[in-house]
Amino acid sequence: MPRPLRINLPNLIFHVLNRGNNKQTTFLEEKDYQFYLEIVKKYKEKFGVKIYHYCLMPNHEHFLLEPTKEGALSKFMQGITQVHTQYFNKKYNGVGHVWQGRFKSSLVEKENYALQCGYYIEDNPRRAKLVEKIENWPWSSYHFYAFGKFDPLVDVEPFYLELGESAKDRQRNYQKFFKVIEEEHVLKDIREKLHQGILGSTDFIKKIKEKFKIKLIGKKGRPRKGA
């Protein structure tokens, strides 16, 4: 399958997914998660990256982020990957790559879709059956938005502020709206569009395709007969 064009420009929102090499586990214990979050904080500040949502899973990671400088996305991912690889191999007597060679990034429309993508990211542990309730997974931005827990990694997503006038209203409405994203048809639409490379409205997808001269990756699944 051809690789999608890497768009590495500032002031656009991206969903970023990176997996362990050969799907290996990248976080084996609590200290591994904690160390990783520390280097993420360091490099987001160094390269000028806003992180709106995130979730660390045992063998992969999700971010919804916005680079504020040209080239910042690649530098940010390269920095945290290199430092974590050195840490992981030294601690567990490993050699070579810990993360797969190329992370996947998909453009996300700011209005309407950024918040949906945030929900999708934070809901990963529940869908993977690692926890029964999303609030039981500690390694995500969910607690910041749903309960107001301080998180030095998170830059408040602008559209989150529209969920209510007070902090309590926004937290309560965030928890309620989360249930909508759990519906399978909503998850399927988000999943398919992220896989293709752009999450947004029909007009937004058309505009991005024309502006950057890109082609979307085909949908998952078996090809039709005669295709």
Biotite code that builds the C-alpha atoms (Angstrom):
import biotite.structure as struc

atoms = struc.array([
    struc.Atom([0.000, 0.000, 0.000], chain_id="A", res_id=1, res_name="MET", atom_name="CA", element="C"),
    struc.Atom([1.452, 3.436, -0.909], chain_id="A", res_id=2, res_name="PRO", atom_name="CA", element="C"),
    struc.Atom([2.289, 5.749, 1.946], chain_id="A", res_id=3, res_name="ARG", atom_name="CA", element="C"),
    struc.Atom([0.168, 8.885, 2.318], chain_id="A", res_id=4, res_name="PRO", atom_name="CA", element="C"),
    struc.Atom([1.840, 12.230, 1.765], chain_id="A", res_id=5, res_name="LEU", atom_name="CA", element="C"),
    struc.Atom([3.342, 13.548, 5.002], chain_id="A", res_id=6, res_name="ARG", atom_name="CA", element="C"),
    struc.Atom([1.899, 16.995, 5.702], chain_id="A", res_id=7, res_name="ILE", atom_name="CA", element="C"),
    struc.Atom([4.122, 18.694, 8.251], chain_id="A", res_id=8, res_name="ASN", atom_name="CA", element="C"),
    struc.Atom([2.711, 22.202, 8.498], chain_id="A", res_id=9, res_name="LEU", atom_name="CA", element="C"),
    struc.Atom([1.776, 24.294, 11.562], chain_id="A", res_id=10, res_name="PRO", atom_name="CA", element="C"),
    struc.Atom([-1.707, 25.234, 12.781], chain_id="A", res_id=11, res_name="ASN", atom_name="CA", element="C"),
    struc.Atom([-3.360, 22.071, 11.517], chain_id="A", res_id=12, res_name="LEU", atom_name="CA", element="C"),
    struc.Atom([-4.731, 19.373, 13.825], chain_id="A", res_id=13, res_name="ILE", atom_name="CA", element="C"),
    struc.Atom([-3.472, 15.832, 13.459], chain_id="A", res_id=14, res_name="PHE", atom_name="CA", element="C"),
    struc.Atom([-4.408, 12.472, 14.874], chain_id="A", res_id=15, res_name="HIS", atom_name="CA", element="C"),
    struc.Atom([-1.116, 10.643, 15.374], chain_id="A", res_id=16, res_name="VAL", atom_name="CA", element="C"),
    struc.Atom([-0.835, 6.894, 15.882], chain_id="A", res_id=17, res_name="LEU", atom_name="CA", element="C"),
    struc.Atom([2.385, 5.027, 16.571], chain_id="A", res_id=18, res_name="ASN", atom_name="CA", element="C"),
    struc.Atom([2.742, 1.328, 17.334], chain_id="A", res_id=19, res_name="ARG", atom_name="CA", element="C"),
    struc.Atom([5.410, -0.819, 18.898], chain_id="A", res_id=20, res_name="GLY", atom_name="CA", element="C"),
    struc.Atom([7.693, -2.549, 16.411], chain_id="A", res_id=21, res_name="ASN", atom_name="CA", element="C"),
    struc.Atom([6.022, -5.807, 15.325], chain_id="A", res_id=22, res_name="ASN", atom_name="CA", element="C"),
    struc.Atom([3.222, -4.855, 17.763], chain_id="A", res_id=23, res_name="LYS", atom_name="CA", element="C"),
    struc.Atom([5.528, -5.424, 20.736], chain_id="A", res_id=24, res_name="GLN", atom_name="CA", element="C"),
    struc.Atom([4.574, -4.102, 24.153], chain_id="A", res_id=25, res_name="THR", atom_name="CA", element="C"),
    struc.Atom([6.193, -0.712, 24.724], chain_id="A", res_id=26, res_name="THR", atom_name="CA", element="C"),
    struc.Atom([4.998, -0.061, 28.286], chain_id="A", res_id=27, res_name="PHE", atom_name="CA", element="C"),
    struc.Atom([5.496, -2.966, 30.662], chain_id="A", res_id=28, res_name="LEU", atom_name="CA", element="C"),
    struc.Atom([4.964, -1.267, 34.006], chain_id="A", res_id=29, res_name="GLU", atom_name="CA", element="C"),
    struc.Atom([3.723, 1.954, 35.571], chain_id="A", res_id=30, res_name="GLU", atom_name="CA", element="C"),
    struc.Atom([7.173, 3.595, 35.581], chain_id="A", res_id=31, res_name="LYS", atom_name="CA", element="C"),
    struc.Atom([7.385, 3.140, 31.790], chain_id="A", res_id=32, res_name="ASP", atom_name="CA", element="C"),
    struc.Atom([4.199, 5.132, 31.268], chain_id="A", res_id=33, res_name="TYR", atom_name="CA", element="C"),
    struc.Atom([5.382, 7.825, 33.677], chain_id="A", res_id=34, res_name="GLN", atom_name="CA", element="C"),
    struc.Atom([8.769, 8.189, 31.996], chain_id="A", res_id=35, res_name="PHE", atom_name="CA", element="C"),
    struc.Atom([7.163, 8.438, 28.579], chain_id="A", res_id=36, res_name="TYR", atom_name="CA", element="C"),
    struc.Atom([4.792, 11.198, 29.667], chain_id="A", res_id=37, res_name="LEU", atom_name="CA", element="C"),
    struc.Atom([7.770, 13.134, 31.051], chain_id="A", res_id=38, res_name="GLU", atom_name="CA", element="C"),
    struc.Atom([9.618, 13.094, 27.729], chain_id="A", res_id=39, res_name="ILE", atom_name="CA", element="C"),
    struc.Atom([6.422, 13.940, 25.841], chain_id="A", res_id=40, res_name="VAL", atom_name="CA", element="C"),
    struc.Atom([6.060, 17.049, 28.008], chain_id="A", res_id=41, res_name="LYS", atom_name="CA", element="C"),
    struc.Atom([9.706, 17.977, 27.419], chain_id="A", res_id=42, res_name="LYS", atom_name="CA", element="C"),
    struc.Atom([9.543, 17.694, 23.637], chain_id="A", res_id=43, res_name="TYR", atom_name="CA", element="C"),
    struc.Atom([6.114, 19.300, 23.209], chain_id="A", res_id=44, res_name="LYS", atom_name="CA", element="C"),
    struc.Atom([7.533, 22.392, 24.876], chain_id="A", res_id=45, res_name="GLU", atom_name="CA", element="C"),
    struc.Atom([10.816, 22.217, 22.969], chain_id="A", res_id=46, res_name="LYS", atom_name="CA", element="C"),
    struc.Atom([9.265, 22.015, 19.512], chain_id="A", res_id=47, res_name="PHE", atom_name="CA", element="C"),
    struc.Atom([6.056, 23.957, 20.044], chain_id="A", res_id=48, res_name="GLY", atom_name="CA", element="C"),
    struc.Atom([3.366, 21.282, 19.891], chain_id="A", res_id=49, res_name="VAL", atom_name="CA", element="C"),
    struc.Atom([-0.069, 21.613, 21.476], chain_id="A", res_id=50, res_name="LYS", atom_name="CA", element="C"),
    struc.Atom([-1.483, 18.317, 22.747], chain_id="A", res_id=51, res_name="ILE", atom_name="CA", element="C"),
    struc.Atom([-5.267, 18.322, 23.042], chain_id="A", res_id=52, res_name="TYR", atom_name="CA", element="C"),
    struc.Atom([-5.910, 14.623, 23.691], chain_id="A", res_id=53, res_name="HIS", atom_name="CA", element="C"),
    struc.Atom([-3.758, 11.563, 24.213], chain_id="A", res_id=54, res_name="TYR", atom_name="CA", element="C"),
    struc.Atom([-3.884, 7.938, 25.274], chain_id="A", res_id=55, res_name="CYS", atom_name="CA", element="C"),
    struc.Atom([-1.046, 5.515, 25.944], chain_id="A", res_id=56, res_name="LEU", atom_name="CA", element="C"),
    struc.Atom([-1.858, 1.851, 25.350], chain_id="A", res_id=57, res_name="MET", atom_name="CA", element="C"),
    struc.Atom([0.387, -1.126, 26.186], chain_id="A", res_id=58, res_name="PRO", atom_name="CA", element="C"),
    struc.Atom([1.698, -1.378, 22.611], chain_id="A", res_id=59, res_name="ASN", atom_name="CA", element="C"),
    struc.Atom([0.727, 1.878, 20.907], chain_id="A", res_id=60, res_name="HIS", atom_name="CA", element="C"),
    struc.Atom([-0.110, 5.541, 21.456], chain_id="A", res_id=61, res_name="GLU", atom_name="CA", element="C"),
    struc.Atom([-2.602, 8.122, 20.213], chain_id="A", res_id=62, res_name="HIS", atom_name="CA", element="C"),
    struc.Atom([-2.281, 11.912, 20.126], chain_id="A", res_id=63, res_name="PHE", atom_name="CA", element="C"),
    struc.Atom([-4.523, 14.699, 18.886], chain_id="A", res_id=64, res_name="LEU", atom_name="CA", element="C"),
    struc.Atom([-2.101, 17.564, 18.488], chain_id="A", res_id=65, res_name="LEU", atom_name="CA", element="C"),
    struc.Atom([-1.404, 20.821, 16.704], chain_id="A", res_id=66, res_name="GLU", atom_name="CA", element="C"),
    struc.Atom([2.140, 21.826, 15.719], chain_id="A", res_id=67, res_name="PRO", atom_name="CA", element="C"),
    struc.Atom([2.739, 25.567, 15.984], chain_id="A", res_id=68, res_name="THR", atom_name="CA", element="C"),
    struc.Atom([5.921, 25.548, 13.868], chain_id="A", res_id=69, res_name="LYS", atom_name="CA", element="C"),
    struc.Atom([6.729, 24.059, 10.485], chain_id="A", res_id=70, res_name="GLU", atom_name="CA", element="C"),
    struc.Atom([8.341, 20.637, 10.825], chain_id="A", res_id=71, res_name="GLY", atom_name="CA", element="C"),
    struc.Atom([7.490, 20.411, 14.538], chain_id="A", res_id=72, res_name="ALA", atom_name="CA", element="C"),
    struc.Atom([5.390, 17.257, 14.210], chain_id="A", res_id=73, res_name="LEU", atom_name="CA", element="C"),
    struc.Atom([8.205, 15.095, 12.843], chain_id="A", res_id=74, res_name="SER", atom_name="CA", element="C"),
    struc.Atom([10.772, 16.548, 15.244], chain_id="A", res_id=75, res_name="LYS", atom_name="CA", element="C"),
    struc.Atom([8.470, 15.941, 18.195], chain_id="A", res_id=76, res_name="PHE", atom_name="CA", element="C"),
    struc.Atom([7.791, 12.314, 17.271], chain_id="A", res_id=77, res_name="MET", atom_name="CA", element="C"),
    struc.Atom([11.427, 11.637, 16.432], chain_id="A", res_id=78, res_name="GLN", atom_name="CA", element="C"),
    struc.Atom([12.583, 13.098, 19.749], chain_id="A", res_id=79, res_name="GLY", atom_name="CA", element="C"),
    struc.Atom([10.282, 11.129, 22.026], chain_id="A", res_id=80, res_name="ILE", atom_name="CA", element="C"),
    struc.Atom([10.799, 7.921, 20.039], chain_id="A", res_id=81, res_name="THR", atom_name="CA", element="C"),
    struc.Atom([14.595, 8.099, 20.209], chain_id="A", res_id=82, res_name="GLN", atom_name="CA", element="C"),
    struc.Atom([14.733, 8.879, 23.928], chain_id="A", res_id=83, res_name="VAL", atom_name="CA", element="C"),
    struc.Atom([12.191, 6.207, 24.820], chain_id="A", res_id=84, res_name="HIS", atom_name="CA", element="C"),
    struc.Atom([13.987, 3.598, 22.680], chain_id="A", res_id=85, res_name="THR", atom_name="CA", element="C"),
    struc.Atom([17.240, 4.237, 24.538], chain_id="A", res_id=86, res_name="GLN", atom_name="CA", element="C"),
    struc.Atom([15.422, 4.003, 27.866], chain_id="A", res_id=87, res_name="TYR", atom_name="CA", element="C"),
    struc.Atom([13.546, 0.831, 26.934], chain_id="A", res_id=88, res_name="PHE", atom_name="CA", element="C"),
    struc.Atom([16.532, -1.051, 25.508], chain_id="A", res_id=89, res_name="ASN", atom_name="CA", element="C"),
    struc.Atom([18.739, -0.162, 28.458], chain_id="A", res_id=90, res_name="LYS", atom_name="CA", element="C"),
    struc.Atom([16.100, -1.193, 31.000], chain_id="A", res_id=91, res_name="LYS", atom_name="CA", element="C"),
    struc.Atom([15.015, -4.417, 29.295], chain_id="A", res_id=92, res_name="TYR", atom_name="CA", element="C"),
    struc.Atom([18.316, -5.381, 27.614], chain_id="A", res_id=93, res_name="ASN", atom_name="CA", element="C"),
    struc.Atom([16.858, -4.842, 24.158], chain_id="A", res_id=94, res_name="GLY", atom_name="CA", element="C"),
    struc.Atom([18.476, -4.028, 20.819], chain_id="A", res_id=95, res_name="VAL", atom_name="CA", element="C"),
    struc.Atom([17.153, -2.110, 17.810], chain_id="A", res_id=96, res_name="GLY", atom_name="CA", element="C"),
    struc.Atom([13.785, -0.516, 17.136], chain_id="A", res_id=97, res_name="HIS", atom_name="CA", element="C"),
    struc.Atom([11.117, -0.361, 19.835], chain_id="A", res_id=98, res_name="VAL", atom_name="CA", element="C"),
    struc.Atom([8.623, 1.605, 17.729], chain_id="A", res_id=99, res_name="TRP", atom_name="CA", element="C"),
    struc.Atom([7.669, 0.942, 14.133], chain_id="A", res_id=100, res_name="GLN", atom_name="CA", element="C"),
    struc.Atom([9.613, 2.940, 11.574], chain_id="A", res_id=101, res_name="GLY", atom_name="CA", element="C"),
    struc.Atom([6.921, 5.422, 10.538], chain_id="A", res_id=102, res_name="ARG", atom_name="CA", element="C"),
    struc.Atom([4.113, 6.905, 12.596], chain_id="A", res_id=103, res_name="PHE", atom_name="CA", element="C"),
    struc.Atom([0.723, 7.505, 10.976], chain_id="A", res_id=104, res_name="LYS", atom_name="CA", element="C"),
    struc.Atom([-0.763, 10.997, 10.968], chain_id="A", res_id=105, res_name="SER", atom_name="CA", element="C"),
    struc.Atom([-4.237, 11.987, 9.773], chain_id="A", res_id=106, res_name="SER", atom_name="CA", element="C"),
    struc.Atom([-5.583, 15.501, 9.334], chain_id="A", res_id=107, res_name="LEU", atom_name="CA", element="C"),
    struc.Atom([-8.588, 16.373, 11.498], chain_id="A", res_id=108, res_name="VAL", atom_name="CA", element="C"),
    struc.Atom([-11.093, 19.149, 10.885], chain_id="A", res_id=109, res_name="GLU", atom_name="CA", element="C"),
    struc.Atom([-11.098, 21.496, 13.855], chain_id="A", res_id=110, res_name="LYS", atom_name="CA", element="C"),
    struc.Atom([-14.803, 22.250, 13.999], chain_id="A", res_id=111, res_name="GLU", atom_name="CA", element="C"),
    struc.Atom([-17.038, 19.355, 15.057], chain_id="A", res_id=112, res_name="ASN", atom_name="CA", element="C"),
    struc.Atom([-14.480, 16.614, 14.445], chain_id="A", res_id=113, res_name="TYR", atom_name="CA", element="C"),
    struc.Atom([-11.621, 17.475, 16.812], chain_id="A", res_id=114, res_name="ALA", atom_name="CA", element="C"),
    struc.Atom([-13.723, 16.789, 19.890], chain_id="A", res_id=115, res_name="LEU", atom_name="CA", element="C"),
    struc.Atom([-15.038, 13.551, 18.381], chain_id="A", res_id=116, res_name="GLN", atom_name="CA", element="C"),
    struc.Atom([-11.502, 12.419, 17.676], chain_id="A", res_id=117, res_name="CYS", atom_name="CA", element="C"),
    struc.Atom([-10.561, 13.231, 21.262], chain_id="A", res_id=118, res_name="GLY", atom_name="CA", element="C"),
    struc.Atom([-13.332, 10.981, 22.530], chain_id="A", res_id=119, res_name="TYR", atom_name="CA", element="C"),
    struc.Atom([-12.242, 8.259, 20.121], chain_id="A", res_id=120, res_name="TYR", atom_name="CA", element="C"),
    struc.Atom([-8.673, 8.429, 21.415], chain_id="A", res_id=121, res_name="ILE", atom_name="CA", element="C"),
    struc.Atom([-9.618, 8.271, 25.081], chain_id="A", res_id=122, res_name="GLU", atom_name="CA", element="C"),
    struc.Atom([-12.101, 5.442, 24.542], chain_id="A", res_id=123, res_name="ASP", atom_name="CA", element="C"),
    struc.Atom([-9.408, 3.068, 23.271], chain_id="A", res_id=124, res_name="ASN", atom_name="CA", element="C"),
    struc.Atom([-8.838, 1.186, 26.556], chain_id="A", res_id=125, res_name="PRO", atom_name="CA", element="C"),
    struc.Atom([-12.550, 0.428, 26.936], chain_id="A", res_id=126, res_name="ARG", atom_name="CA", element="C"),
    struc.Atom([-12.867, -0.806, 23.357], chain_id="A", res_id=127, res_name="ARG", atom_name="CA", element="C"),
    struc.Atom([-9.777, -2.958, 23.835], chain_id="A", res_id=128, res_name="ALA", atom_name="CA", element="C"),
    struc.Atom([-11.407, -4.372, 26.997], chain_id="A", res_id=129, res_name="LYS", atom_name="CA", element="C"),
    struc.Atom([-8.504, -3.300, 29.183], chain_id="A", res_id=130, res_name="LEU", atom_name="CA", element="C"),
    struc.Atom([-11.001, -1.620, 31.503], chain_id="A", res_id=131, res_name="VAL", atom_name="CA", element="C"),
    struc.Atom([-14.770, -1.729, 31.861], chain_id="A", res_id=132, res_name="GLU", atom_name="CA", element="C"),
    struc.Atom([-15.064, 2.028, 32.377], chain_id="A", res_id=133, res_name="LYS", atom_name="CA", element="C"),
    struc.Atom([-12.895, 4.604, 30.644], chain_id="A", res_id=134, res_name="ILE", atom_name="CA", element="C"),
    struc.Atom([-12.213, 6.469, 33.893], chain_id="A", res_id=135, res_name="GLU", atom_name="CA", element="C"),
    struc.Atom([-10.369, 3.399, 35.199], chain_id="A", res_id=136, res_name="ASN", atom_name="CA", element="C"),
    struc.Atom([-7.547, 3.890, 32.661], chain_id="A", res_id=137, res_name="TRP", atom_name="CA", element="C"),
    struc.Atom([-5.017, 6.390, 34.073], chain_id="A", res_id=138, res_name="PRO", atom_name="CA", element="C"),
    struc.Atom([-2.875, 7.035, 30.982], chain_id="A", res_id=139, res_name="TRP", atom_name="CA", element="C"),
    struc.Atom([-5.048, 9.397, 28.960], chain_id="A", res_id=140, res_name="SER", atom_name="CA", element="C"),
    struc.Atom([-6.401, 12.940, 28.889], chain_id="A", res_id=141, res_name="SER", atom_name="CA", element="C"),
    struc.Atom([-9.912, 11.792, 29.815], chain_id="A", res_id=142, res_name="TYR", atom_name="CA", element="C"),
    struc.Atom([-9.544, 12.700, 33.490], chain_id="A", res_id=143, res_name="HIS", atom_name="CA", element="C"),
    struc.Atom([-8.581, 16.260, 32.573], chain_id="A", res_id=144, res_name="PHE", atom_name="CA", element="C"),
    struc.Atom([-11.718, 16.846, 30.514], chain_id="A", res_id=145, res_name="TYR", atom_name="CA", element="C"),
    struc.Atom([-14.227, 14.713, 32.438], chain_id="A", res_id=146, res_name="ALA", atom_name="CA", element="C"),
    struc.Atom([-13.165, 15.503, 36.013], chain_id="A", res_id=147, res_name="PHE", atom_name="CA", element="C"),
    struc.Atom([-10.940, 18.578, 35.830], chain_id="A", res_id=148, res_name="GLY", atom_name="CA", element="C"),
    struc.Atom([-7.827, 16.741, 37.018], chain_id="A", res_id=149, res_name="LYS", atom_name="CA", element="C"),
    struc.Atom([-4.649, 18.725, 36.397], chain_id="A", res_id=150, res_name="PHE", atom_name="CA", element="C"),
    struc.Atom([-2.561, 17.350, 33.529], chain_id="A", res_id=151, res_name="ASP", atom_name="CA", element="C"),
    struc.Atom([0.599, 19.228, 32.457], chain_id="A", res_id=152, res_name="PRO", atom_name="CA", element="C"),
    struc.Atom([0.483, 17.569, 29.038], chain_id="A", res_id=153, res_name="LEU", atom_name="CA", element="C"),
    struc.Atom([-2.900, 18.890, 27.965], chain_id="A", res_id=154, res_name="VAL", atom_name="CA", element="C"),
    struc.Atom([-3.619, 22.132, 26.132], chain_id="A", res_id=155, res_name="ASP", atom_name="CA", element="C"),
    struc.Atom([-7.333, 22.808, 26.464], chain_id="A", res_id=156, res_name="VAL", atom_name="CA", element="C"),
    struc.Atom([-9.118, 22.063, 23.226], chain_id="A", res_id=157, res_name="GLU", atom_name="CA", element="C"),
    struc.Atom([-10.960, 25.252, 22.138], chain_id="A", res_id=158, res_name="PRO", atom_name="CA", element="C"),
    struc.Atom([-14.195, 23.462, 21.271], chain_id="A", res_id=159, res_name="PHE", atom_name="CA", element="C"),
    struc.Atom([-14.314, 21.852, 24.705], chain_id="A", res_id=160, res_name="TYR", atom_name="CA", element="C"),
    struc.Atom([-14.968, 25.311, 26.114], chain_id="A", res_id=161, res_name="LEU", atom_name="CA", element="C"),
    struc.Atom([-18.242, 25.403, 24.190], chain_id="A", res_id=162, res_name="GLU", atom_name="CA", element="C"),
    struc.Atom([-19.658, 22.488, 26.222], chain_id="A", res_id=163, res_name="LEU", atom_name="CA", element="C"),
    struc.Atom([-20.724, 24.765, 29.071], chain_id="A", res_id=164, res_name="GLY", atom_name="CA", element="C"),
    struc.Atom([-20.257, 28.077, 30.826], chain_id="A", res_id=165, res_name="GLU", atom_name="CA", element="C"),
    struc.Atom([-18.660, 26.649, 33.965], chain_id="A", res_id=166, res_name="SER", atom_name="CA", element="C"),
    struc.Atom([-15.982, 24.009, 34.473], chain_id="A", res_id=167, res_name="ALA", atom_name="CA", element="C"),
    struc.Atom([-18.490, 21.673, 36.131], chain_id="A", res_id=168, res_name="LYS", atom_name="CA", element="C"),
    struc.Atom([-20.937, 22.044, 33.242], chain_id="A", res_id=169, res_name="ASP", atom_name="CA", element="C"),
    struc.Atom([-18.224, 21.230, 30.708], chain_id="A", res_id=170, res_name="ARG", atom_name="CA", element="C"),
    struc.Atom([-17.071, 18.186, 32.660], chain_id="A", res_id=171, res_name="GLN", atom_name="CA", element="C"),
    struc.Atom([-20.614, 16.872, 33.029], chain_id="A", res_id=172, res_name="ARG", atom_name="CA", element="C"),
    struc.Atom([-21.444, 17.417, 29.368], chain_id="A", res_id=173, res_name="ASN", atom_name="CA", element="C"),
    struc.Atom([-18.165, 15.819, 28.299], chain_id="A", res_id=174, res_name="TYR", atom_name="CA", element="C"),
    struc.Atom([-19.085, 12.654, 30.191], chain_id="A", res_id=175, res_name="GLN", atom_name="CA", element="C"),
    struc.Atom([-22.543, 12.638, 28.622], chain_id="A", res_id=176, res_name="LYS", atom_name="CA", element="C"),
    struc.Atom([-21.375, 13.226, 25.066], chain_id="A", res_id=177, res_name="PHE", atom_name="CA", element="C"),
    struc.Atom([-18.809, 10.468, 25.457], chain_id="A", res_id=178, res_name="PHE", atom_name="CA", element="C"),
    struc.Atom([-21.672, 7.981, 25.337], chain_id="A", res_id=179, res_name="LYS", atom_name="CA", element="C"),
    struc.Atom([-22.511, 9.121, 21.785], chain_id="A", res_id=180, res_name="VAL", atom_name="CA", element="C"),
    struc.Atom([-19.039, 8.196, 20.536], chain_id="A", res_id=181, res_name="ILE", atom_name="CA", element="C"),
    struc.Atom([-19.442, 4.701, 21.955], chain_id="A", res_id=182, res_name="GLU", atom_name="CA", element="C"),
    struc.Atom([-22.143, 3.986, 19.357], chain_id="A", res_id=183, res_name="GLU", atom_name="CA", element="C"),
    struc.Atom([-20.758, 1.619, 16.730], chain_id="A", res_id=184, res_name="GLU", atom_name="CA", element="C"),
    struc.Atom([-21.799, 3.587, 13.636], chain_id="A", res_id=185, res_name="HIS", atom_name="CA", element="C"),
    struc.Atom([-20.031, 6.686, 14.978], chain_id="A", res_id=186, res_name="VAL", atom_name="CA", element="C"),
    struc.Atom([-16.894, 4.719, 15.803], chain_id="A", res_id=187, res_name="LEU", atom_name="CA", element="C"),
    struc.Atom([-16.920, 3.111, 12.367], chain_id="A", res_id=188, res_name="LYS", atom_name="CA", element="C"),
    struc.Atom([-17.104, 6.461, 10.588], chain_id="A", res_id=189, res_name="ASP", atom_name="CA", element="C"),
    struc.Atom([-14.249, 7.912, 12.648], chain_id="A", res_id=190, res_name="ILE", atom_name="CA", element="C"),
    struc.Atom([-12.135, 4.778, 12.234], chain_id="A", res_id=191, res_name="ARG", atom_name="CA", element="C"),
    struc.Atom([-12.565, 4.636, 8.457], chain_id="A", res_id=192, res_name="GLU", atom_name="CA", element="C"),
    struc.Atom([-11.799, 8.322, 7.906], chain_id="A", res_id=193, res_name="LYS", atom_name="CA", element="C"),
    struc.Atom([-8.700, 8.220, 10.109], chain_id="A", res_id=194, res_name="LEU", atom_name="CA", element="C"),
    struc.Atom([-7.487, 5.174, 8.218], chain_id="A", res_id=195, res_name="HIS", atom_name="CA", element="C"),
    struc.Atom([-7.959, 7.011, 4.915], chain_id="A", res_id=196, res_name="GLN", atom_name="CA", element="C"),
    struc.Atom([-6.001, 10.006, 6.189], chain_id="A", res_id=197, res_name="GLY", atom_name="CA", element="C"),
    struc.Atom([-8.547, 12.812, 6.758], chain_id="A", res_id=198, res_name="ILE", atom_name="CA", element="C"),
    struc.Atom([-11.261, 13.069, 9.421], chain_id="A", res_id=199, res_name="LEU", atom_name="CA", element="C"),
    struc.Atom([-13.808, 15.725, 8.617], chain_id="A", res_id=200, res_name="GLY", atom_name="CA", element="C"),
    struc.Atom([-16.828, 16.787, 6.612], chain_id="A", res_id=201, res_name="SER", atom_name="CA", element="C"),
    struc.Atom([-17.174, 16.088, 2.897], chain_id="A", res_id=202, res_name="THR", atom_name="CA", element="C"),
    struc.Atom([-16.304, 19.705, 2.069], chain_id="A", res_id=203, res_name="ASP", atom_name="CA", element="C"),
    struc.Atom([-13.236, 19.653, 4.319], chain_id="A", res_id=204, res_name="PHE", atom_name="CA", element="C"),
    struc.Atom([-11.948, 16.399, 2.806], chain_id="A", res_id=205, res_name="ILE", atom_name="CA", element="C"),
    struc.Atom([-12.425, 17.778, -0.710], chain_id="A", res_id=206, res_name="LYS", atom_name="CA", element="C"),
    struc.Atom([-10.643, 21.018, 0.187], chain_id="A", res_id=207, res_name="LYS", atom_name="CA", element="C"),
    struc.Atom([-7.655, 19.224, 1.725], chain_id="A", res_id=208, res_name="ILE", atom_name="CA", element="C"),
    struc.Atom([-7.336, 16.806, -1.194], chain_id="A", res_id=209, res_name="LYS", atom_name="CA", element="C"),
    struc.Atom([-7.272, 19.685, -3.661], chain_id="A", res_id=210, res_name="GLU", atom_name="CA", element="C"),
    struc.Atom([-4.966, 21.901, -1.606], chain_id="A", res_id=211, res_name="LYS", atom_name="CA", element="C"),
    struc.Atom([-2.291, 19.292, -0.931], chain_id="A", res_id=212, res_name="PHE", atom_name="CA", element="C"),
    struc.Atom([-2.827, 17.175, -4.077], chain_id="A", res_id=213, res_name="LYS", atom_name="CA", element="C"),
    struc.Atom([-3.239, 13.974, -2.102], chain_id="A", res_id=214, res_name="ILE", atom_name="CA", element="C"),
    struc.Atom([-5.159, 10.759, -2.568], chain_id="A", res_id=215, res_name="LYS", atom_name="CA", element="C"),
    struc.Atom([-6.861, 8.998, 0.287], chain_id="A", res_id=216, res_name="LEU", atom_name="CA", element="C"),
    struc.Atom([-5.851, 5.503, 1.308], chain_id="A", res_id=217, res_name="ILE", atom_name="CA", element="C"),
    struc.Atom([-8.491, 2.929, 0.369], chain_id="A", res_id=218, res_name="GLY", atom_name="CA", element="C"),
    struc.Atom([-10.948, 1.615, 2.919], chain_id="A", res_id=219, res_name="LYS", atom_name="CA", element="C"),
    struc.Atom([-10.145, -1.478, 4.933], chain_id="A", res_id=220, res_name="LYS", atom_name="CA", element="C"),
    struc.Atom([-11.657, -4.791, 3.968], chain_id="A", res_id=221, res_name="GLY", atom_name="CA", element="C"),
    struc.Atom([-11.663, -7.275, 1.137], chain_id="A", res_id=222, res_name="ARG", atom_name="CA", element="C"),
    struc.Atom([-11.850, -5.931, -2.447], chain_id="A", res_id=223, res_name="PRO", atom_name="CA", element="C"),
    struc.Atom([-15.076, -6.362, -4.342], chain_id="A", res_id=224, res_name="ARG", atom_name="CA", element="C"),
    struc.Atom([-15.274, -9.004, -7.030], chain_id="A", res_id=225, res_name="LYS", atom_name="CA", element="C"),
    struc.Atom([-14.114, -7.677, -10.357], chain_id="A", res_id=226, res_name="GLY", atom_name="CA", element="C"),
    struc.Atom([-12.437, -4.649, -8.770], chain_id="A", res_id=227, res_name="ALA", atom_name="CA", element="C"),
])
